[in-house]
């Protein structure tokens, strides 16, 4: 290994001096706090996607203490759309621990760092190398690809034995100085040149002794994860809308999908849309349906059937399923919406557009209704009953179920992972 790796780091550092990325927002300035937040955001997410989220996050939460003292709701509101929401929850928990036990400072030693929520071996190494210029290796997705090809390490990197070999390769290539620059150069190499498809080997500074290139294995390495079909789960989302343009939302439990985010009411187990409406509104008969949507999670796909219940404001009934963990959102003020998963936010955007269309003079004159019209309840208002003036459904429940069995793209909209 020593012959292959003897000049690996020096060649990479020379290349990075001219071709690497030096103007990323977490580098200007580079502080332990900014490095930590960026590393959490960059887990399983591309740099271009992270940059605008990072900049907005820094404007609101400029240091550990500010982040620790903020509510989880507000943190997740700034995270909404970035996906993998456990990262946002862990970031907040880690900030509280640092504020409580580390005087609002990022720990500068590996043992303390790795005890914090959301920080594993590679993330801890990246923080220590970039924020404190300490000699630690990293092994994120880009780096695994670079090392698997350069050393021709076969086997899926998710397997413990393969991962152990890759960690050995990563540590053997560490330089004796400039650890922050080297760490960034290694990530840049994987992101800019040694890409998953069509790697630019003719521009690579370490291509000369890359075994995968020599043996024509760049397309085969790293070994892909064994294919396994992701199970498809089905659920219903309920849009409860009143006459003034408000929609009922509730906070999800802290664990599970979309944990601690605000959400439309979702069905449980094999609950039907009628029983879902009964549970939240007390009336299951006046439902309209939209085509289903799909959302991909890491280990499964979720298909949501969409049912809409229109309410009127002139009822003496109790408020619709109100509690400390529910509220009415004004459809026409999306800037005030709390942190929500991107797929559900898109559904609210669609409801808002449909509400605007339903309120146009032409629709009001002809009695057209593209979806339940918005309404007027607030979080303290009493629950209106389901409207006796049944809205025209977009499709039937049976049609929605049939469409939900089709592939994404053929039935309704297909929502990609956030």
C-alpha positions as CSV (number, residue, x, y, z in Angstrom):
1,X,0.0,0.0,0.0
2,X,2.8,2.4,0.8
3,X,4.1,2.5,-2.9
4,X,0.6,3.3,-4.2
5,X,-0.2,5.9,-1.5
6,X,3.2,7.5,-1.1
7,X,2.5,10.6,-3.1
8,X,-1.3,10.4,-3.2
9,X,-1.9,13.2,-0.8
10,X,0.7,15.5,-2.2
11,X,-0.7,15.2,-5.8
12,X,-4.2,15.7,-4.5
13,X,-3.2,18.8,-2.6
14,X,-1.4,20.3,-5.6
15,X,-4.5,19.7,-7.7
16,X,-6.7,21.2,-5.1
17,X,-4.7,24.4,-5.0
18,X,-5.8,25.2,-8.5
19,X,-8.9,23.2,-9.2
20,X,-10.6,22.6,-5.8
21,X,-13.5,24.5,-4.2
22,X,-12.3,27.4,-2.0
23,X,-15.5,29.6,-1.9
24,X,-18.1,27.4,-0.3
25,X,-20.1,29.3,2.3
26,X,-18.9,27.2,5.2
27,X,-15.4,28.0,4.3
28,X,-16.0,31.8,4.4
29,X,-15.3,32.0,7.3
30,X,-14.4,28.5,8.3
31,X,-15.4,28.0,12.0
32,X,-16.1,24.9,14.0
33,X,-19.8,25.7,14.2
34,X,-20.2,26.3,10.5
35,X,-18.2,23.2,9.6
36,X,-20.4,21.1,11.9
37,X,-23.7,22.4,10.5
38,X,-22.5,22.0,6.9
39,X,-21.3,18.4,7.5
40,X,-24.7,17.4,8.9
41,X,-26.5,19.0,6.0
42,X,-24.2,17.4,3.5
43,X,-24.9,13.9,4.7
44,X,-26.6,12.2,1.7
45,X,-27.2,15.6,0.1
46,X,-25.3,17.4,-2.7
47,X,-23.5,20.6,-2.2
48,X,-25.6,22.6,-4.6
49,X,-28.7,21.6,-2.7
50,X,-27.3,22.4,0.7
51,X,-25.9,25.9,0.0
52,X,-29.2,27.9,0.1
53,X,-30.4,26.0,3.2
54,X,-27.1,26.6,4.9
55,X,-27.1,30.3,4.2
56,X,-30.6,30.7,5.5
57,X,-29.8,28.6,8.5
58,X,-26.8,30.7,9.4
59,X,-28.8,33.9,9.2
60,X,-31.2,32.6,11.8
61,X,-29.0,30.3,14.0
62,X,-25.6,31.9,14.0
63,X,-24.0,29.9,16.8
64,X,-24.5,27.0,19.1
65,X,-26.3,28.9,21.8
66,X,-28.9,30.4,19.4
67,X,-29.6,27.0,17.9
68,X,-29.9,25.3,21.3
69,X,-32.3,27.9,22.6
70,X,-34.6,27.8,19.5
71,X,-37.6,25.6,19.4
72,X,-37.5,22.4,17.5
73,X,-40.4,23.6,15.4
74,X,-38.4,26.6,14.2
75,X,-35.4,24.5,13.4
76,X,-37.4,22.1,11.4
77,X,-39.1,25.0,9.6
78,X,-35.7,26.1,8.4
79,X,-34.8,22.4,7.5
80,X,-38.1,21.7,5.6
81,X,-37.4,20.6,2.1
82,X,-33.9,19.4,2.7
83,X,-35.1,15.9,3.6
84,X,-33.8,13.2,6.0
85,X,-35.3,15.1,8.9
86,X,-33.7,13.1,11.6
87,X,-30.6,15.1,10.8
88,X,-32.4,18.3,11.8
89,X,-33.7,16.8,15.0
90,X,-30.2,15.5,15.9
91,X,-28.6,18.8,15.1
92,X,-30.9,20.5,17.6
93,X,-30.3,17.8,20.2
94,X,-26.6,18.1,19.8
95,X,-26.7,21.9,20.1
96,X,-28.5,21.5,23.4
97,X,-25.9,19.1,24.7
98,X,-23.1,21.3,23.6
99,X,-24.7,24.3,25.1
100,X,-25.3,22.4,28.4
101,X,-22.0,20.4,28.7
102,X,-19.5,22.2,26.4
103,X,-20.1,25.9,27.1
104,X,-21.7,26.2,23.6
105,X,-18.5,25.1,21.9
106,X,-17.9,22.4,19.3
107,X,-15.8,19.7,21.0
108,X,-12.3,19.4,19.6
109,X,-11.7,15.8,20.5
110,X,-13.0,12.7,18.8
111,X,-14.5,11.0,21.9
112,X,-16.7,13.9,22.8
113,X,-17.8,14.6,19.2
114,X,-18.9,11.1,18.4
115,X,-21.1,10.9,21.5
116,X,-23.3,13.7,20.1
117,X,-26.5,12.9,18.2
118,X,-26.1,12.6,14.5
119,X,-22.2,12.4,14.4
120,X,-20.6,9.2,13.3
121,X,-17.0,8.3,12.7
122,X,-16.7,10.0,9.3
123,X,-18.6,13.1,10.3
124,X,-16.4,13.5,13.4
125,X,-13.3,13.1,11.3
126,X,-14.5,15.7,8.8
127,X,-15.2,18.2,11.6
128,X,-11.9,17.6,13.4
129,X,-9.9,17.8,10.1
130,X,-11.6,20.9,8.7
131,X,-12.4,22.9,11.8
132,X,-9.3,22.0,13.9
133,X,-6.8,20.8,11.3
134,X,-6.4,17.5,13.1
135,X,-5.1,14.3,11.5
136,X,-8.4,12.3,10.9
137,X,-9.6,10.4,8.0
138,X,-13.1,10.6,6.5
139,X,-15.2,8.0,4.5
140,X,-18.3,9.6,3.1
141,X,-19.9,8.5,-0.2
142,X,-17.6,10.4,-2.5
143,X,-14.5,9.3,-0.6
144,X,-15.6,5.6,-0.7
145,X,-15.9,5.8,-4.4
146,X,-12.5,7.4,-4.9
147,X,-10.7,4.8,-2.7
148,X,-12.6,1.8,-4.0
149,X,-11.5,2.7,-7.5
150,X,-7.9,3.8,-6.7
151,X,-7.2,0.7,-4.6
152,X,-9.6,-1.6,-6.5
153,X,-11.4,-2.6,-3.3
154,X,-14.2,-4.9,-4.4
155,X,-17.4,-5.5,-2.5
156,X,-20.3,-3.3,-1.5
157,X,-18.9,-0.6,0.9
158,X,-21.9,-1.1,3.2
159,X,-20.5,-4.4,4.3
160,X,-18.4,-4.2,7.5
161,X,-15.4,-6.0,6.1
162,X,-15.3,-3.9,3.0
163,X,-15.7,-0.7,5.1
164,X,-12.8,-1.8,7.3
165,X,-10.6,-2.1,4.3
166,X,-11.6,1.3,3.0
167,X,-10.9,2.9,6.3
168,X,-7.5,1.4,6.2
169,X,-7.0,2.9,2.7
170,X,-8.2,6.3,3.9
171,X,-5.9,6.4,6.9
172,X,-2.9,5.2,4.9
173,X,-3.2,8.1,2.5
174,X,-3.4,10.9,5.1
175,X,-0.7,13.6,4.8
176,X,1.5,14.9,7.6
177,X,0.1,18.4,7.5
178,X,-2.7,20.5,5.8
179,X,-5.4,18.1,7.0
180,X,-8.3,20.6,6.4
181,X,-7.2,21.2,2.8
182,X,-6.6,17.5,2.2
183,X,-10.0,16.5,3.5
184,X,-11.6,19.1,1.2
185,X,-9.5,18.0,-1.8
186,X,-10.6,14.4,-1.3
187,X,-14.3,15.3,-1.2
188,X,-13.8,17.6,-4.3
189,X,-12.1,14.8,-6.2
190,X,-15.1,12.5,-5.7
191,X,-17.6,15.3,-6.4
192,X,-16.0,16.9,-9.4
193,X,-13.9,14.2,-11.2
194,X,-14.3,10.7,-9.8
195,X,-18.1,10.8,-10.3
196,X,-20.4,7.8,-10.1
197,X,-21.0,8.0,-13.9
198,X,-18.6,9.1,-16.6
199,X,-15.6,9.9,-14.3
200,X,-13.1,12.3,-15.9
201,X,-10.1,10.1,-15.4
202,X,-8.0,12.2,-17.9
203,X,-8.1,15.1,-15.5
204,X,-7.6,13.1,-12.3
205,X,-4.3,13.9,-10.4
206,X,-4.0,10.4,-9.1
207,X,-5.1,8.5,-12.2
208,X,-1.6,7.2,-12.9
209,X,-1.7,4.5,-10.2
210,X,-5.5,4.1,-10.1
211,X,-6.0,0.3,-10.3
212,X,-9.6,0.5,-11.4
213,X,-8.5,2.7,-14.4
214,X,-5.6,0.4,-15.2
215,X,-7.9,-2.7,-15.2
216,X,-10.9,-1.1,-16.8
217,X,-13.0,-1.4,-13.6
218,X,-14.2,2.2,-13.1
219,X,-17.7,1.4,-14.1
220,X,-17.9,-1.6,-11.8
221,X,-16.4,0.0,-8.7
222,X,-17.4,0.6,-6.1
223,X,-19.5,-2.5,-6.1
224,X,-23.2,-1.4,-6.0
225,X,-25.5,-2.4,-3.2
226,X,-27.4,-5.6,-4.0
227,X,-30.7,-4.7,-5.6
228,X,-33.7,-5.1,-3.3
229,X,-37.1,-3.9,-4.2
230,X,-38.3,-1.2,-1.8
231,X,-41.7,-2.1,-0.3
232,X,-44.6,0.1,-1.2
233,X,-46.7,1.3,1.7
234,X,-50.1,2.9,1.3
235,X,-51.8,5.6,3.4
236,X,-54.4,8.4,3.1
237,X,-53.8,12.1,3.7
238,X,-56.9,14.2,4.7
239,X,-57.2,17.8,3.6
240,X,-59.8,19.4,6.0
241,X,-60.6,22.8,4.5
242,X,-62.9,25.5,5.8
243,X,-64.7,28.3,3.9
244,X,-62.1,31.0,4.6
245,X,-59.0,29.2,3.3
246,X,-57.7,27.3,6.4
247,X,-56.5,23.8,6.5
248,X,-56.1,21.6,9.5
249,X,-52.5,20.3,10.2
250,X,-51.1,18.4,13.1
251,X,-47.6,17.7,14.5
252,X,-46.2,14.2,13.8
253,X,-44.8,12.1,16.7
254,X,-41.1,12.7,17.4
255,X,-40.1,9.3,16.0
256,X,-41.0,7.7,12.7
257,X,-41.5,9.2,9.3
258,X,-41.5,13.0,9.2
259,X,-40.9,13.0,13.0
260,X,-41.8,16.2,14.8
261,X,-42.8,18.0,11.5
262,X,-46.3,19.4,10.8
263,X,-48.4,17.2,8.6
264,X,-51.8,16.7,7.1
265,X,-53.8,14.1,9.1
266,X,-52.7,10.7,7.9
267,X,-54.5,7.4,8.2
268,X,-53.3,4.6,10.5
269,X,-52.9,1.0,9.6
270,X,-55.6,0.0,7.1
271,X,-57.9,2.9,7.9
272,X,-60.2,4.0,5.1
273,X,-60.6,7.6,4.0
274,X,-64.2,7.5,5.5
275,X,-63.0,6.5,8.9
276,X,-60.1,9.0,8.8
277,X,-62.6,11.8,8.1
278,X,-64.8,10.5,10.9
279,X,-61.9,10.5,13.3
280,X,-61.0,14.1,12.6
281,X,-64.2,15.8,11.5
282,X,-67.1,13.6,12.7
283,X,-68.5,13.2,9.2
284,X,-67.3,10.8,6.6
285,X,-69.8,11.3,3.8
286,X,-68.7,14.5,2.0
287,X,-65.3,13.6,0.5
288,X,-63.6,14.4,-2.7
289,X,-60.4,12.7,-4.0
290,X,-57.3,13.7,-5.8
291,X,-55.0,11.3,-7.6
292,X,-52.4,9.6,-5.3
293,X,-48.8,10.8,-5.0
294,X,-45.7,8.9,-4.2
295,X,-42.7,9.8,-2.0
296,X,-39.5,7.7,-1.8
297,X,-37.8,7.1,1.5
298,X,-34.5,5.3,2.0
299,X,-36.1,1.9,2.7
300,X,-39.6,2.1,1.3
301,X,-41.9,4.1,-0.9
302,X,-45.0,5.8,0.4
303,X,-48.1,6.2,-1.7
304,X,-50.6,8.7,-0.4
305,X,-54.2,8.8,-1.5
306,X,-55.6,12.3,-1.1
307,X,-59.1,12.9,0.3
308,X,-60.6,16.3,0.8
309,X,-63.3,17.3,3.2
310,X,-64.9,20.7,2.9
311,X,-66.4,22.4,6.0
312,X,-68.8,25.2,6.6
313,X,-68.3,27.8,9.3
314,X,-71.9,28.1,10.5
315,X,-71.9,25.0,12.7
316,X,-72.3,24.7,16.4
317,X,-70.2,21.6,16.6
318,X,-66.9,21.3,18.4
319,X,-63.7,22.4,16.6
320,X,-62.1,19.8,14.4
321,X,-59.7,17.6,16.3
322,X,-58.0,20.6,18.0
323,X,-55.2,20.1,20.5
324,X,-51.8,21.5,21.4
325,X,-50.4,19.5,18.5
326,X,-52.8,20.8,15.8
327,X,-53.5,24.1,14.2
328,X,-55.3,25.7,11.3
329,X,-53.1,27.1,8.5
330,X,-54.1,30.0,6.3
331,X,-53.7,28.7,2.8
332,X,-53.1,32.1,1.5
333,X,-50.1,32.9,3.7
334,X,-47.6,30.1,2.9
335,X,-44.8,32.2,4.4
336,X,-46.4,31.5,7.9
337,X,-46.6,27.7,7.4
338,X,-44.6,25.7,9.9
339,X,-41.9,23.2,8.9
340,X,-43.6,20.5,6.7
341,X,-42.3,17.7,4.5
342,X,-42.0,18.8,0.9
343,X,-44.6,16.4,-0.5
344,X,-47.3,17.7,1.9
345,X,-46.3,21.3,1.4
346,X,-46.8,20.7,-2.4
347,X,-50.3,19.4,-1.7
348,X,-51.1,22.6,0.3
349,X,-49.7,24.6,-2.6
350,X,-52.1,22.8,-4.9
351,X,-55.0,23.3,-2.5
352,X,-54.1,27.0,-2.4
353,X,-54.1,27.3,-6.2
354,X,-57.4,25.4,-6.5
355,X,-58.9,27.6,-3.8
356,X,-57.9,30.7,-5.8
357,X,-59.4,29.3,-8.9
358,X,-62.6,28.4,-7.2
359,X,-62.9,32.0,-5.9
360,X,-62.6,33.6,-9.4
361,X,-65.8,35.4,-10.6
362,X,-66.3,32.9,-13.5
363,X,-66.3,29.9,-11.1
364,X,-68.5,31.7,-8.6
365,X,-71.0,32.4,-11.3
366,X,-71.1,28.9,-12.8
367,X,-70.9,27.0,-9.6
368,X,-67.7,25.2,-10.7
369,X,-65.6,23.7,-7.9
370,X,-62.1,22.3,-8.7
371,X,-61.6,21.3,-5.0
372,X,-63.1,22.2,-1.6
373,X,-63.1,25.9,-1.2
374,X,-61.0,27.3,1.6
375,X,-62.6,28.5,4.8
376,X,-62.5,30.6,7.9
377,X,-61.7,28.7,11.0
378,X,-58.8,29.5,13.3
379,X,-57.1,27.2,15.8
380,X,-59.5,28.5,18.4
381,X,-62.6,28.3,16.2
382,X,-65.3,25.7,16.7
383,X,-65.4,22.8,14.3
384,X,-67.7,23.2,11.4
385,X,-69.6,20.2,10.2
386,X,-68.9,18.6,6.8
387,X,-70.7,20.6,4.2
388,X,-74.0,19.4,3.0
389,X,-73.2,21.0,-0.3
390,X,-71.0,18.2,-1.5
391,X,-68.1,19.3,-3.7
392,X,-67.6,17.7,-7.1
393,X,-64.9,15.1,-6.5
394,X,-61.9,15.0,-8.8
395,X,-62.1,11.2,-8.8
396,X,-63.8,8.6,-6.7
397,X,-62.2,6.7,-3.9
398,X,-62.2,3.5,-5.9
399,X,-60.6,5.3,-8.9
400,X,-57.9,6.7,-6.5
401,X,-57.2,3.2,-5.2
402,X,-56.9,1.8,-8.7
403,X,-54.6,4.6,-9.7
404,X,-52.5,4.0,-6.6
405,X,-51.6,0.6,-7.9
406,X,-50.1,1.9,-11.0
407,X,-46.5,3.0,-11.4
408,X,-45.4,6.6,-10.6
409,X,-45.8,8.9,-13.4
410,X,-48.9,7.1,-14.8
411,X,-51.3,7.9,-12.0
412,X,-51.3,11.5,-10.7
413,X,-48.1,13.2,-9.7
414,X,-44.9,11.4,-8.7
415,X,-43.0,13.2,-6.0
416,X,-39.3,12.6,-5.8
417,X,-37.4,12.4,-2.6
418,X,-37.1,15.8,-0.8
